[in-house]
Amino acid sequence: MVIILSCNTAVLHWVVDITLHKLFRFAPSQIPYRTITTSHFRSALLCSYHDNSSCHAVTRLNSNGMSCVFTKEAIGCKSSKDCSKPTEKREGRCAVRYRCGPLGTIQDVLRQRPGWIEVKDDSDWDFHWCDVSWLRENFDHSYMEEHVRINHFRNNYELTRKDFMLKNLKRFKKHLEREASCMEGSNCDFFPCTFALPNEYHLFVEEFKRNPGSTWIMKPAAKSQGVGIFLFKKLKDIVDWRKHDGTRSEEQKDANQVESYVAQRYIENPYLLGGRKFDLRVYVMVTSYFPLKAWLYREGFARLSSTRFSLSSIDDKYVHLTNVSVQKTAPDYDPEKGCKWELQKLRRYLTAKHGRQVVEILFKEMDNIFISSLQSVQKIIINDKHCFELYGYDILLDDNLKPWLIEVNASPSLTPSNQEDYEMKYRLLNDTLNVVDMEGRLTGKESRVGGYELMWNDGPVFREKVNPEIFECSCLKANTYLGCENDREYRKVRKI
């Protein structure tokens, strides 16, 4: 792996190409590098790790074109001696050493996996389930052996931060319309009309005035669990927010940066269950972006609001926000019943009410949301063989059974609301670790692992074992079973 940390200079990349060709006989087209912008380096760092050599060198290309050689330790990378092998014999069995930052269900799963041993040393692990803050502070300074795995991609925020997701989806849609056709671009019509504020404030005002009386929802771009969200119907309702931006000088803006928001047209006709609004939480796992390899989990749940839906009370968060962190503070919240409904039950209900064909079209459109959103960031996410990601997708259905993408979460909540929820998340996490396969049990040709189905492997994966070039893809069924029963056997677990 060759890593370049650059100051975004095309000439510098050309210099690196030439240097690689001279030093290592790489052709420019064969150079496996990725670009990372960082405040810690003003020049390019070319890191060439030789697994079979004790000399792990770093070539620094400074501004005058001179190159110097440093050891990895000179730039804060851990020595390979600090990294353990994937498995080693301990007490007569193979051991996988892991670290885990978050508490809760994931800790229970890791502790109960045979042969997995928890370690506290920051450098002595094979697998790390970390939070995003740890990743941003440590990833760039850590050298990882071939076998090491970590549960986030370096810049996962390109999909999981609301304003970045909006930017990437809009760009991807324009790319499809330009390179393919308007019909292809229409496949990306799954996110509501949205604007990033304050940058697109004037565009938002123009759209707002074209649709008087519409309801809009404001969300902080980088917050979760319903924090800071509010609905509005009049521009004056966001005057207080707008005042913080105004026409201030650059020094004032630097001193007190305005928080980024997205203003999104509110779905005023949501599909209701018992008169209450709900959205879906669906789990998608990505093990590679180049090539794109994505797995869809069968199980998930609907999150219901505790109060009947009405647009006459846009200030009532218990009506409009389905976040569990919000709903569990409702006066009539019952922790035993919770506010979730299994996805399998929802699919059976929709099939009984609307018919199988209608529901299959709905779930096919949801498959398109997952793949298109991942493709929108495929060229931007820094692919790393050490990384994988478990995404939590939030999907809203309108009363026409059209699915809308609301947001994508990089750290979906793993805190259970009741025993049933705990068992589902335990299965999810256990199957996630089975896909990562630290033990080396899989062949790499599996299309199903536990409750996961391989839905994309550098192209669509179909249930039928045929050549899609011979048969029309429209006649083939995708290898997805979202909302179907997970018929794999699991041992019963009790919440610890």
SVG drawing of the C-alpha trace seen along z (x, -y; Angstrom):
<svg xmlns="http://www.w3.org/2000/svg" viewBox="-56 -42 73 69">
<polyline fill="none" stroke="black" stroke-width="0.4" points="0.0,0.0 1.3,-3.4 -0.2,-6.4 0.2,-10.0 -0.7,-12.8 -0.8,-15.9 -1.7,-19.6 -4.0,-19.0 -1.5,-20.0 -1.7,-18.2 2.0,-18.9 2.9,-17.3 1.1,-14.1 3.1,-14.2 6.3,-14.4 5.3,-11.5 4.5,-9.4 7.9,-10.1 9.6,-9.4 7.8,-6.1 8.7,-5.1 12.4,-6.0 12.6,-4.3 10.3,-1.3 9.9,-0.9 6.1,-1.5 4.4,-2.6 2.2,-5.7 -0.9,-3.7 0.1,-1.0 0.7,-3.2 -1.7,-2.2 -2.1,-5.5 -4.8,-7.4 -4.9,-11.1 -5.6,-12.3 -5.6,-16.0 -4.2,-16.6 -3.2,-19.7 -0.2,-17.8 1.8,-17.8 2.4,-20.6 4.2,-18.4 3.7,-14.9 4.6,-11.8 5.2,-8.6 5.0,-5.6 6.2,-2.3 5.8,0.6 7.7,3.8 6.2,6.7 9.3,8.9 11.8,6.2 12.7,4.6 13.3,1.3 9.9,-0.4 10.8,-3.7 9.0,-7.0 10.2,-9.3 9.3,-12.9 9.0,-15.1 9.5,-18.7 8.8,-21.9 12.2,-22.2 12.0,-18.7 14.5,-17.1 13.6,-13.7 14.6,-12.5 14.1,-9.1 12.6,-8.7 11.4,-5.7 7.7,-5.1 8.1,-6.1 9.2,-9.6 5.7,-10.3 3.9,-8.6 3.2,-5.2 3.4,-2.2 6.1,0.3 5.2,3.6 6.6,5.2 3.6,3.8 1.1,5.6 0.2,9.2 -0.5,12.0 -4.2,12.7 -4.2,15.8 -1.9,17.4 -2.0,20.4 -3.1,19.6 -4.2,22.2 -4.6,24.7 -6.9,22.6 -6.6,19.8 -7.1,16.3 -8.3,13.1 -7.4,10.0 -9.9,7.2 -10.5,3.8 -14.0,2.3 -14.8,-1.4 -18.6,-1.4 -20.4,0.4 -23.5,2.5 -24.6,5.2 -21.4,5.2 -19.4,5.9 -21.6,8.9 -21.2,10.3 -17.4,9.9 -17.0,11.4 -19.0,14.5 -17.2,15.3 -15.0,18.4 -11.3,17.6 -11.7,13.8 -9.7,12.1 -10.2,8.5 -7.0,6.4 -6.5,2.9 -3.2,2.1 -3.8,-0.4 -1.3,1.3 -1.9,5.0 -5.1,5.8 -6.3,7.6 -9.8,6.2 -11.1,2.9 -14.8,1.8 -14.2,-1.9 -16.2,-5.1 -15.7,-7.7 -13.8,-10.1 -11.1,-7.5 -10.8,-6.8 -10.2,-10.5 -7.6,-10.9 -5.6,-7.7 -6.2,-6.2 -3.7,-8.4 -0.9,-7.5 -1.5,-3.8 0.3,-1.1 -1.9,2.0 -0.8,5.5 -2.6,7.3 -5.1,9.1 -6.2,6.2 -9.8,5.0 -11.5,1.8 -15.2,0.9 -15.2,-2.4 -13.8,-3.8 -11.6,-6.9 -14.0,-9.4 -17.4,-7.7 -18.9,-11.1 -19.2,-11.6 -22.4,-9.5 -23.4,-9.9 -23.2,-13.6 -26.5,-15.1 -25.1,-18.0 -22.3,-15.8 -24.8,-13.1 -26.9,-15.7 -24.0,-17.1 -22.9,-13.6 -26.4,-12.4 -27.0,-15.6 -23.7,-15.2 -24.3,-11.5 -27.8,-12.3 -26.3,-14.9 -23.6,-12.5 -26.2,-9.8 -28.3,-12.4 -25.3,-13.6 -23.5,-10.3 -26.5,-7.9 -30.0,-9.4 -32.7,-11.3 -34.3,-7.9 -31.2,-6.8 -31.2,-10.0 -34.8,-9.5 -33.6,-6.4 -32.1,-8.9 -35.4,-10.6 -35.5,-9.1 -34.5,-12.0 -36.8,-15.0 -36.0,-18.5 -33.2,-19.6 -30.8,-22.5 -27.6,-22.9 -27.7,-26.0 -26.2,-28.6 -24.5,-28.0 -27.7,-27.4 -29.9,-29.8 -30.9,-32.0 -31.8,-28.9 -33.8,-27.6 -35.8,-30.9 -36.6,-30.8 -37.9,-27.3 -39.8,-28.1 -41.6,-31.1 -42.6,-28.9 -44.5,-26.6 -46.2,-28.7 -47.8,-26.9 -45.5,-23.9 -44.0,-22.4 -40.2,-22.2 -37.9,-20.5 -34.6,-21.8 -31.9,-19.4 -28.3,-20.0 -26.0,-18.5 -23.7,-16.7 -26.0,-15.7 -28.1,-12.7 -30.9,-11.3 -33.3,-14.1 -31.2,-16.8 -31.9,-20.4 -34.6,-19.3 -37.7,-21.5 -40.5,-22.0 -41.6,-25.3 -44.1,-26.8 -43.0,-30.4 -39.6,-32.0 -39.9,-34.1 -39.7,-30.9 -36.0,-30.6 -35.1,-34.3 -33.4,-33.6 -31.3,-30.9 -30.5,-33.2 -29.5,-36.1 -26.5,-34.2 -25.2,-34.2 -26.1,-37.7 -23.4,-39.7 -20.6,-39.3 -16.9,-39.9 -14.6,-36.9 -13.0,-37.4 -16.4,-37.2 -17.3,-34.1 -14.0,-32.5 -14.5,-33.4 -18.1,-32.1 -18.8,-29.6 -22.4,-29.1 -23.6,-25.5 -24.5,-23.8 -28.1,-22.7 -30.2,-21.1 -33.6,-22.4 -35.7,-19.6 -39.2,-19.6 -41.3,-17.6 -43.1,-14.5 -46.7,-15.7 -48.3,-12.4 -46.5,-9.7 -47.8,-6.1 -49.4,-5.6 -49.7,-2.6 -52.6,-3.0 -52.7,-6.7 -49.0,-7.1 -46.0,-8.0 -43.1,-5.6 -39.8,-5.1 -37.6,-2.1 -34.2,-1.2 -32.3,1.0 -28.8,2.3 -26.3,2.4 -22.7,3.6 -19.9,2.6 -16.7,4.6 -15.1,2.8 -15.7,-0.2 -13.2,0.8 -14.8,3.0 -18.0,2.2 -19.2,5.1 -22.3,4.6 -24.4,6.9 -28.1,6.3 -29.4,7.6 -32.8,9.3 -33.9,8.0 -34.7,4.5 -37.6,2.6 -40.1,-0.2 -39.8,-3.1 -43.2,-4.5 -44.2,-7.8 -46.2,-7.7 -48.8,-10.3 -51.2,-10.2 -50.1,-12.1 -51.4,-15.6 -50.0,-18.6 -51.9,-21.0 -49.2,-20.5 -45.9,-20.9 -44.2,-21.8 -45.0,-18.4 -41.8,-16.3 -43.7,-13.1 -45.8,-13.4 -43.1,-14.0 -39.8,-12.6 -39.6,-8.8 -36.2,-8.7 -36.2,-6.2 -34.2,-8.7 -37.1,-11.2 -40.0,-8.8 -38.8,-7.2 -39.2,-10.6 -42.9,-10.7 -45.2,-10.8 -47.1,-7.6 -44.0,-5.6 -44.1,-2.0 -40.5,-0.5 -41.9,3.0 -43.7,2.5 -41.3,-0.1 -41.9,-1.9 -40.6,0.6 -42.2,3.1 -40.2,5.9 -39.7,5.5 -40.9,9.0 -44.3,8.1 -44.5,4.9 -43.8,6.7 -46.5,9.3 -49.0,6.5 -48.2,4.6 -48.5,7.7 -51.9,8.6 -53.2,5.0 -51.7,4.2 -50.7,7.5 -47.4,9.2 -46.6,7.5 -46.9,4.0 -44.7,4.8 -42.0,6.5 -41.8,3.3 -41.5,1.3 -38.6,3.4 -37.0,3.3 -37.0,-0.5 -35.4,-0.3 -32.7,1.9 -32.0,-0.9 -31.7,-3.4 -29.0,-1.4 -26.9,-0.8 -27.3,-4.2 -26.4,-6.0 -23.2,-3.8 -22.3,-4.4 -22.6,-8.2 -19.7,-8.1 -17.8,-5.1 -15.1,-7.3 -14.8,-9.6 -14.6,-7.1 -11.0,-6.2 -11.1,-2.5 -8.9,-0.4 -8.8,3.3 -8.6,3.0 -12.0,1.3 -15.6,2.2 -18.8,0.3 -22.2,1.1 -24.6,-1.6 -28.0,-2.2 -30.4,-3.5 -33.5,-5.5 -36.3,-5.1 -39.7,-6.8 -42.7,-5.6 -45.3,-7.9 -49.0,-7.0 -48.2,-5.9 -45.7,-3.4 -42.8,-5.4 -39.6,-5.0 -37.6,-8.2 -34.1,-8.2 -34.0,-10.4 -30.4,-9.8 -27.6,-7.2 -26.0,-6.6 -22.3,-5.5 -22.9,-4.4 -26.4,-3.1 -27.7,-2.7 -26.9,0.7 -28.7,0.0 -31.7,2.3 -35.1,1.0 -36.3,4.4 -35.4,8.1 -36.7,8.7 -34.6,5.7 -31.6,7.0 -31.8,10.4 -32.2,8.9 -29.1,6.6 -27.1,9.5 -27.8,11.5 -27.0,8.6 -23.6,8.0 -22.7,11.6 -23.4,12.0 -21.4,8.8 -18.4,10.4 -19.0,13.6 -18.9,11.6 -15.6,9.9 -14.4,13.4 -11.3,12.9 -11.2,16.7 -10.7,17.3 -13.7,19.7 -15.3,18.3 -14.2,19.1 -15.1,15.7 -17.7,17.0 -20.6,16.9 -23.8,15.1 -25.3,15.5 -23.8,15.3 -26.3,15.6 -28.9,13.0 -26.8,11.1 -27.3,11.5 -24.7,10.3 -26.6,7.7 -23.7,6.2 -20.3,7.6 -18.8,5.2 -22.3,5.6 -25.7,6.8 -26.0,10.3 -29.0,12.3 -30.8,15.2 -30.6,17.3 -27.2,18.8 -27.2,17.7 -25.1,15.3 -26.9,11.9 -25.3,11.2 -27.4,14.0 -30.6,13.3 -32.3,9.9 -31.5,8.4 -35.1,7.3 -36.2,10.9 -33.8,11.8 -34.5,11.3 -31.9,9.5 -30.3,11.5 -32.1,9.6 -34.6,10.8 -35.3,7.7 -38.2,8.2 -38.1,12.0 -37.8,14.4 -34.2,15.1 -34.3,18.9 -30.8,19.4 -30.6,21.0 -29.2,18.9 -28.8,19.8 -31.0,17.9 -29.3,15.0 -30.3,13.0 -29.5,9.3 -26.5,9.0"/>
</svg>
